[in-house]
Amino acid sequence: MAAEEEGLTGPGEARPAPGPDPRPESRPEHRPEPRSVPELLLGRPPMARPLPTFDAEAAPAEPGPLFVDWLATALDAGVPDPQVVTLSTVDADGVPDARVLVLRDVDAAGTGWVFSAAADSPKGRQLADHPAAALTVYWPQLGRQVRVRGTVERAADLVAAAEFATRSPAARVGALVGRQSEPLASLEEYDEAVAVARRRLEATPDAVAAGHAVYTLWAHEVEFWQGDAQRRHVRLRYTRTGPVRTPEWSRTLLWP
């Protein structure tokens, strides 16, 4: 009867019907009808935007300088994480495996792509058993893809230690934790291991994670792919014709 006492309604007058409760938690959530995956994808066609062109005839004789030029263009264009690439390997049974990692350097003259990994991780063990890999990078804003295939060579431990020192403190702590891809009981267990690794790094700033390794993928074949909204994609493949680290390549334009 608080409303009557406040003069909002008189005795015997009908109370107004309660309106909708404005509290968001009391309103039923509106959920759109689920759509199929093809419907979701058809609504977002790829490369429906202005993209750069690629004059394959004007490309350099070797793929290394062209990759560095495309990487610099991606950086200038503000492409997020342009140094993140996909590395593909095969396991002992010949089954392919892939993961994303950070590109550390490019030997443009010798045409080698440098990355680091834990030697006792799945990719480290796979590379030890079968030292060959493929590397793929895609820069969506530019519609550009680069594919690399070749043999992998592990650098000396001194090289790995020097590379480890250039990493951020967070990256070094993560590497010192180790046990990559092993089963984890809980995130709390991981946090405790991180705390231990952080204290170790504070006490020994030049500590290097056991098994930290640097690898170079020496390309035997490199393909540059420039997408086009009208599907007039340009594909240029370089194939090494001489020994590794020598500037001997052939170039072939490919059908899209």
N, C-alpha and C positions, 0 to 999 in steps of 0.2 A: 504493500500500500504506500510505498515511498512516493510514487508518482502523484497520488491524491494529496498527500501531505504537502507536496511542493507546488500544488495548484496546476499540474499539467493535465489532470483529468478530474472531472467532477464525480461526485457519488452517483453511481448507477450508469455512468457513461461507459460505452464500450471502449476497451483499450485498443489501440491500433495494432494491427497484426505485426508481429515481429518481423523486421526486415532481415536480409541476409547478414550473417555474421561476418564482419569485415576482417576478422582474424584469418590470415592466410592459411594457418594450419587446420582451420575448420572447413575450408572449401575443398571440395574434391578436386584432385589434380587432373587437369585436362591432358590427356595423352593422345598424340596423333596416331592414326591408324598405322600399324607397322607396314613398312614397304620392303619389297624384296631387294636383295643386293643389286641386281641389274638395274632396277629402277633408281636406286640411290646413285649408281655410277653414271647412268645415262644423263642424269641431271647436271653432271659436272664433267663435260668433255675435256680431255687433256689438251694442253697447248692452245687453248682458245684465247690467245692474247698476242700482242706484237712480240716477235722474237727476232734476234739478230740473224744475219745471213752468214753463210760460210762459203767462201770461194776456194774450192778444193784445188783448183789449178794454181792458185797463188800460195798454197801451203808450202812450208819449208821441206827440204829434202829429208829431214829427220824428225821423228815424232816428239823427242824430248822438248825442244824449244816451243813447239806448238802447244804442248800440254801446259808448260809454264805460262804461256801467254793466255790460255783459256782460264787457268787458275787465277791469274792476276785480274782478268776481266770479271770473274765471279766475285772476287774480293771487292773490286771497285763498284760492282752492281749491288753490293749489300746482300749477297746470297748468304743465308744463315749456315754456319758451319761448313764452308766450302771444302775444308780439309778432311772432312769425314768421308770415308770410303768403305766399300764392302769388299772384304777379302774372302775368297772362296778356296777351300782346300778339299782334299778327299781323305777319308779315314782308312784304316787298315783293310776294310772290306770293300773299298772303292766307292763308298757312298759319299756324295758331296755334302759339304758343310759350309756355312757362310755366317759371317758376323760383321758388324760395322766397327771400325776402329779409326784412329787418327793417323793421317799421313804425316810423317816427321820430316821428310826431305825428298828432293828429287835430284838425281844425278842426270841433268839434262844431256850432257855430252855422252855419257855411257848408256843413257836411257834406263835408269834404275829407279824404282820407287822404294823408299825407305820407311819402315814401320817398326814398332817394337812390340814385344809380347813376352809373356812368361814362358820359359822353355818347358815347364811342366804343365802348362795349360793344354786343353784339347788341341788348339791350333798349333802350339809348340810341338807337341808329340806328333801330330799329323805331318808337320813340315820336316821333322826329323826322319820319319819313315818314308815320306814322298816329297822331296824338296821341289815342288812345283805348285803354282797357284795362279789364280786369276784375281784381278782387282777391277772393280767397277765403281765409277763415280757418276752421279747425276745431279745437275744443277737445274732445278725446276724453273726458276725465274728466267733462265736463258734457254731452256729446252735443249740442253747439251748433255751428252753422255760420252764417257770415255771408257773403253774396255781394254784391259791389258792382260796378256798371258805370257808366262815365262817360267824360268827356274828361280829358285830362292836360295840365297846364300846367307849364312849366319856370320855376323861380324865378330871380331875378337872381343874378349871380355872387357878389355880396356876401352874399347869404343862404346860398349854398352854402358859402362860405368860413367863415362863422360856424358853420354846422352841422358842418363838417369838424373844427373845433376842439373840438367836444364829444365826438368819437369817442375810443375807447381808443387808446393808443399802437400796439397790435397792428393795430387796424383801419386806422389812418392809414398804418402801414408797408405793409400789404397794398395799400392804394389807391395809394400812391406807386410800388409795383412796377409796377402797371398791366398792360397787355397781356392783359386779361381775355379768356378763351376762345380765345386764339391757341394754336397747337400748341407744345408744350413738349418739348424734347429729353430732359430728365431732371430728376429732383427736385433733383439737385445744382446744376443751372443756376438753378433757382428759389431755392435757398438762397443762392446767391451774389448774386442780385438783391435778396433780402431784406436781406442784410448791407449792401449799398450803400445801400438805402433807409433802413435804420436809422441809418447814419452820417449821412445827409443830414438826417434828422429831428432827430438830436442836435445837429447844427451849426445847423440852422434850425428851431426848434420851431414856428414859425408857417407852415411850408411847407404848401401846399395842392396836392393832386394835380391835374395837368392834366386838364381835362374833368370834374372832379367836379361833379355836378349834383344839385339837389334838385327833386323833382317833386311836384305835388299832383294826385291823382285826385279831380276834382269829380264827385260821384255824381249820376247821373240816375235810378238805380234801386238800391235796397238791399233785400235779402231776409234776414230772420231765420228760422232753422230750429232748432226744438227737437226733438231726437229723443226717442223713447219706445220702451221695450222691447217693447210690444205693437203697435208700428207706428202708434200714434195720434199721429203727428208733427204739430207745429203750425208752420205756415209763414205768415209775415206779410210782405207786400211793400209797400214804400214807393216811390212814383213821383213824381218832381218835376213839379210843375205850373206852376212859375214859373221865372224866370231863375236861373242859377247864383248861389249864395250867398244866395238868399232863402229864408225858411222857409215855402215853399209846397209841400205834399206831400199826396198822397192815399194812403190805406191800403187794402189788399185782402187778405183772408184767402184762402189758396190750399188746394186739395186736396193731401193728402200725396203 
